Amino acid sequence: MQLYEELVARGLIAQVTDEDEIREMINAGKATFYIGFDCTADSLTAGHFMALTLMKRLQMAGNRPIALIGGGTTMIGDPSGRTDMRKMLTKEDIDHNAACFKKQMERFIEFGEGKAQMVNNADWLLGLNYVELLREVGACFSVNNMLRAECYKQRMEKGLSFLEFNYMIMQSYDFYHLFQHYGCNMQFGGNDQWSNMLGGTELIRRKLGKDAHCMTITLLTDSQGNKMGKTAGNAVWLDPNKTSPYDFYQYWRNVEDNDVMKCIRMLTFLPIEQIREMDGWQGSQLNQAKEILAWELTSLVHGQEEADKAQAAARALFGGGGDKASMPSTELAADQFEGGQIGVLNLLVACGLAPSKGEARRLVQQGGVSVNDEKVTDVNAVLAQELFSGEGVIIKKGKKVFHRAALK
């Protein structure tokens, strides 16, 4: 099976503009393609997985990735999938976030001469003359067509700023610039980006001729991709300082039964033949599939050693044996105990399981806290210092978050 056919078999492809030409170029390793990343945070999330693993797959087949950092477009903010306007960031914030992105991307793709490139659209967008841009690019866009695009329609009820209205033009100009200056002939993005991305293809062909070889592919990220990267309202980060390897593993270990094979197919590098054999798995076999998914993705981001540790810790909690010391833990100093005791609210805050005593109180009142498998219902409950000796105590927050607390 060649690469393009494998991408289809894995359920990755949503829409394409020139399928025969795309298939031929990807399979021959002749595509120079870009995927854009707006720098709205200082870490990528699990929601970026599909893009990162796609870049890796394509590079392994000889194609050349361009990771486009949206230093310019981040200053505007993409309205796609949004019901409100994005936070405005400073240039310093964006530059810092871009540096963090590259460090994380290096676990997936290889940068260097003749390999992957990272470029920043601030290098060309910030120097554009507004009147020249209107004359050169603005004339190629129909306002009527733009307003019909999904990325704008869903914002019209609450109000779409003129700033955000320019986003499609900026993104289209990116492909135009990359095509001319970097030999970039293909763009990938989420299916919710289809209208924005078509704008780039149409701009190139209107400016450089209908025979310009530029192609657009969107990925099936509308449903599954929008679920990835978030749990209980919080982002699942690739930065281990934001989401520990254990919590990262647990996120994937706890995906819904209906999603586990989809995630394995789209995100892992397991052979497609092996995945097809797993398609009929049911019951306890689905738990095995979830372990495989969690280990494979944790290994990709954090390395095999951390993946092994996270798996051992998870198995220890759920009866499979292993080392409880591998789970996220906090060492408590003696002076954190008053009269040989620590209140449960103070404990939750000390372990980072709640940002404040008020939030800790809410968790306890809602029945979301257990210590050593016993639910805590009293917000004034205290725990004796001697309980924290040796391996310490295991705190459970909600259904999926476990934490060990022990004395230094």
CORVENZI-V619708 format. One record per pair of residues at least 12 apart in sequence whose ideal C-beta (glycine too) atoms are under 7 Angstrom apart, sorted by the first residue. I is the first residue (numbers start at 1). J is the second residue. D is the distance in Angstrom with one decimal. If there is no record, write none. Layout:
BEGIN
I J D
I J D
END
This chain:
BEGIN
1 272 6.6
2 27 4.4
3 26 5.5
3 27 5.6
3 57 6.8
3 61 4.6
4 22 6.9
4 23 4.3
4 26 4.7
4 27 5.4
6 272 6.0
9 272 5.5
10 265 4.9
10 266 5.6
10 272 6.7
11 220 6.1
11 262 6.8
11 265 5.8
11 266 6.0
12 54 6.7
12 219 5.5
12 220 6.3
12 266 5.9
13 217 6.5
13 219 6.9
14 191 4.1
14 218 4.6
14 219 5.9
14 220 4.6
15 191 6.5
15 194 5.8
15 218 4.8
16 216 7.0
16 217 5.0
17 201 5.9
17 215 5.4
17 216 4.6
18 215 4.9
21 213 7.0
21 215 6.3
22 186 7.0
22 215 5.1
22 217 6.3
26 58 6.8
26 63 6.3
29 61 5.2
29 62 2.5
29 63 5.4
31 58 6.8
31 63 4.3
31 185 6.5
31 186 4.8
32 64 4.5
32 66 6.8
32 182 6.9
32 183 5.2
32 184 5.0
32 185 5.7
32 186 6.9
33 58 6.6
33 63 6.4
33 65 6.3
33 66 6.8
33 184 6.7
33 186 3.9
33 187 6.5
33 188 5.8
34 66 3.9
34 68 4.8
34 178 5.6
34 184 5.3
34 187 5.6
35 51 4.9
35 55 6.3
35 67 6.7
35 68 6.8
35 188 4.9
35 189 6.5
36 68 4.4
36 70 5.5
36 174 6.8
36 189 6.7
37 67 6.5
37 68 6.8
37 69 5.9
37 70 6.4
37 101 5.9
38 70 4.0
38 73 5.9
38 74 4.5
38 78 6.1
39 69 6.1
39 70 6.3
39 71 6.7
39 74 5.0
39 94 4.8
39 97 3.6
39 98 5.1
39 101 6.5
40 74 6.3
40 86 6.5
40 89 7.0
41 97 6.3
42 96 6.2
42 97 4.9
42 100 4.6
43 100 5.9
43 104 6.9
43 237 4.4
43 238 5.8
43 239 3.8
43 242 5.6
44 101 6.0
44 104 5.1
44 238 4.7
45 229 3.9
45 235 4.9
45 236 5.9
45 237 5.6
45 238 6.6
46 228 5.1
46 229 4.0
46 236 4.2
46 251 6.7
47 225 6.3
47 228 4.7
47 229 2.9
49 228 6.2
49 267 5.2
50 219 5.8
50 221 5.8
50 225 5.7
50 266 6.1
50 267 6.7
52 105 6.7
52 108 4.5
53 108 6.9
53 267 5.5
54 188 6.4
54 219 6.9
55 108 6.3
55 109 5.0
56 108 4.7
56 109 5.7
59 109 5.4
59 110 6.7
59 116 6.2
64 116 6.8
65 109 5.5
65 116 4.4
66 117 5.0
66 119 6.1
66 178 6.5
66 182 6.2
66 184 5.8
67 105 5.8
67 116 6.5
67 118 4.6
68 119 5.9
68 121 6.1
68 174 6.3
69 98 4.5
69 101 6.5
69 118 6.3
69 119 7.0
69 120 4.5
70 121 5.7
71 94 5.1
71 98 6.3
71 120 4.3
71 121 6.0
71 122 3.1
72 121 4.4
72 122 4.3
72 125 3.1
72 126 5.5
72 170 6.6
73 121 6.0
73 167 6.5
73 170 5.1
73 171 6.3
74 89 6.1
74 94 5.2
76 163 5.6
76 164 6.4
76 166 6.1
76 167 5.2
76 170 6.2
77 164 5.9
77 167 7.0
78 167 5.4
79 151 5.6
79 152 6.4
79 155 5.0
79 160 6.4
79 164 4.4
79 167 6.2
80 151 3.9
80 192 5.0
80 193 6.1
80 196 6.9
81 192 5.4
82 155 6.6
83 158 6.1
84 158 7.0
85 161 6.1
85 164 6.6
98 120 6.4
102 118 5.5
104 238 5.0
107 300 6.9
107 301 6.4
121 174 5.2
124 177 5.2
125 170 6.0
137 169 5.9
137 173 5.7
137 203 6.6
138 169 6.8
140 203 5.4
140 206 5.0
141 169 6.2
141 199 6.8
146 168 6.0
149 168 7.0
149 195 3.5
150 192 6.8
150 195 6.2
151 192 6.8
151 195 5.7
151 196 6.2
168 195 6.9
168 196 5.0
168 199 5.1
171 196 4.7
171 199 6.8
171 200 6.5
172 199 3.7
172 200 4.1
172 203 4.7
174 200 6.7
175 187 5.3
175 200 3.1
175 201 7.0
175 204 6.5
175 214 6.9
176 200 6.3
176 203 5.1
176 204 5.4
176 207 6.7
179 204 5.3
179 214 5.6
185 213 5.5
185 214 5.7
185 215 6.5
186 215 4.8
186 217 6.8
187 200 6.2
187 216 5.5
188 217 5.1
188 219 6.4
189 218 5.8
190 218 6.4
190 219 5.9
190 221 3.8
190 222 7.0
190 225 6.0
191 218 4.4
191 219 6.4
191 220 6.0
191 221 5.8
191 222 4.8
192 222 5.5
193 218 6.3
194 218 5.1
197 216 4.7
197 218 6.6
198 216 6.2
201 214 5.4
201 216 4.9
224 259 6.7
224 262 5.9
231 251 5.5
232 398 7.0
236 248 6.4
236 251 4.9
238 301 5.3
240 302 6.2
244 328 4.9
245 298 5.9
245 302 4.3
245 306 4.0
245 309 6.9
245 310 5.0
246 310 4.6
246 313 5.5
246 327 5.4
246 328 5.2
247 328 6.6
248 298 5.6
248 301 6.6
248 302 6.9
249 294 4.7
249 298 4.5
249 307 6.8
249 310 3.5
249 311 6.6
249 314 6.3
250 314 6.3
250 400 5.7
252 293 5.2
252 294 3.9
252 297 5.3
253 290 5.2
253 291 6.5
253 294 4.1
253 314 6.0
254 400 5.2
255 290 6.4
255 293 6.9
257 286 5.3
260 286 6.0
260 289 5.0
260 290 5.3
260 293 6.0
261 278 6.5
261 279 6.0
261 289 6.6
263 293 5.5
264 289 6.5
264 292 6.8
264 293 5.1
267 297 6.2
268 293 6.7
268 296 4.4
268 297 6.9
270 296 6.9
291 311 6.8
295 307 5.0
295 311 5.5
298 310 5.5
309 326 4.2
310 326 6.9
312 326 5.1
313 326 3.7
313 327 3.9
317 402 5.5
324 391 6.0
324 404 6.2
327 402 5.7
327 404 5.4
328 403 5.4
329 403 6.8
329 404 4.0
329 405 6.9
329 406 6.6
330 350 6.3
330 351 4.4
330 403 6.9
330 405 5.1
331 406 6.1
331 408 4.5
332 350 6.3
332 388 6.0
332 405 6.0
332 407 5.8
332 408 6.8
333 408 5.6
336 350 6.2
337 385 4.6
340 384 6.3
340 385 4.6
341 382 4.2
341 383 6.6
341 384 5.9
341 385 6.6
342 382 6.5
342 383 5.6
343 382 5.3
344 364 6.4
344 369 6.9
344 376 5.4
344 381 4.5
344 383 6.6
345 357 4.7
345 360 4.2
345 361 5.9
345 379 6.3
347 383 6.5
347 405 6.5
348 360 4.0
348 363 6.7
348 369 6.9
351 395 6.4
351 403 5.2
351 405 5.5
353 395 6.5
353 397 5.0
353 403 5.9
361 379 5.1
363 397 6.6
364 376 5.6
364 379 4.9
365 379 6.5
368 397 6.1
368 398 5.1
369 397 6.1
370 396 4.2
371 383 6.7
371 393 5.5
371 395 5.6
372 393 5.3
372 394 5.8
388 405 6.1
388 406 5.4
388 407 4.6
389 407 5.8
391 406 6.4
392 404 5.4
392 405 5.2
392 406 2.8
392 407 7.0
393 405 5.5
END
